[in-house]
Amino acid sequence: MALGDHPMRTPVYGGLLIVAAMLGATWAWQAALPVWLRDVLLVVALLAALAGWLMTFRDLTPSRRSTRRRPPRP
């Protein structure tokens, strides 16, 4: 496992990405920006939030590995 590649950090990074997307979308909505730029920023925030959701909840799928224990060898 590489440095910074801990599997339990992925949901945290996903949650932070969702929060950042929410804050960015709020700023883009409230700022006095041209309409086209505001729309582009909102779409980028939506894509970032979807990526964060996938990162956060990807570990909720059941494992496909066999959970049977092998009997000990004599």
Buried (B, 14 or more C-beta within 10 A) or exposed (E): EEEEEEEEEBBEEBBEBBEBBBEBBEEBEEEEBEEEEBEEBBEBBEEBBEBBBEBBEEEEEEEEEEEEEEEEEE
